[in-house]
Amino acid sequence: MTVDDILQRLEQTIEARKGAPAAASYVASLYAKGIDAILKKVGEEATETVIAAKGTDRNAVIHETADLVFHCLVMLAAKDIKFAEVLAELARREGLSGLDEKTARGTMANTPE
């Protein structure tokens, strides 16, 4: 099983849950609550990932990162964005200095030192 297979199956499952009744699944219940609830979960999972990474439990970092990626996939699906589009953006940035990329976006002035 490849990473592509896992992501593709997960993305298909998440997409299928969009129209399901809220009681049908956790993802369907998130969709029923709306984008703000989905974004709140992404924020919560990001915070939990940071906290886990500050600790020493490797498995906690893996678990929390999986939760974060999952909720990001739910968010992307809610916005009708495929993960392939995110991968394409990463591919576009490959070999480009992060500083140069930020400058090109005009965000360097907003980046704390």
N, C-alpha and C positions, 0 to 999 in steps of 0.2 A: 504494500500500500504506500503510495507516494504522498507527499505534502499536497500536491495538486489534487489528487483524488479526495483527500480528506476535506480540503477547503471547498472543492466543488460540491461534494455531497452535503456538507454543512450549509453551504450557501443555498442549495436547492431546497433543503429542509426548511430553512429560515424563510425563504420565499414562499413556500407552500403554506406556511402558518399565517401569512399575512391576512388571508381572508377567513381564517377559521374562527369559530366562536371563542371568546375569551377563556371559557372553561376548558377548552380542548388542550391547551398546552401553556407552558410558561411564556414562550415567545408570543403566542396569540394574546395572552393577557397583557404583555407589554405593549403590543400594537394597539390593543383596545384602549389603553391608558394614554396613548399618544406620544409624540416625539419628546415632549418634556420628560416623561417618565423614562424613556429610553436613554436620553442624555444624562439624566440623573444616575442611572445605573452605570453608564460609561464612566462618569466622574467617580462614583463610589469604587468601581473596580480599579480605576487608575490609582486612586489613593491607597487601596489595599495592596496593589502591586508594589508601590513605592515603599510602603511600610514593610512588606515581606522582604524586599530587596535590601533594606537597611539591616535586616537580621541575618542570621547564619543558617537558617533552614532552607536548603536548596529546593526541597520538594514544595515548600510554601511558595517560593518564587515561581516555580513551574505552574502550580495550581492557580495562583492569582493571575499570572500572565495568560493562561488559557481562558480564564473568566473574562479578562480584559479583551482579548482578541475576539471571543465569542460575542460579547456585547457590542464591540465595534462592528462586527459583521451584521448584527441586528440593526444598528444605526445606519450603516451603509445601505442595507436593503430598504429601510424606511425612506431613505432619500433616493431610492432607485439608482444606486451606484453599485457597480459590480466590483469585487475585489481585484479583478484583472485590471481595472482602471487605476487602482492604487499601485499595483505592481508595475504598470506601465510608467507611472510617475517616478517610482523608484528607479526603474531602468533608465529613464531620461536623465536622472540625477547622477547616475553611476559615472564615476571618474571626474565629477565636477566638485570642486572644493565647496564645502558647506558654507564657508564665508562668501564665496562668489555667488552661490545660489541664493543666499539670503539678500545679498546686495541687489541681485537681479529682481527680486521680489519687492525691494524697497523696505525691508523690515529690519535692517541693521539698527536703525535709530531706535527701534522699539525693543531691542534685545538687551536685557540687563547684562552687565559685565560680570 
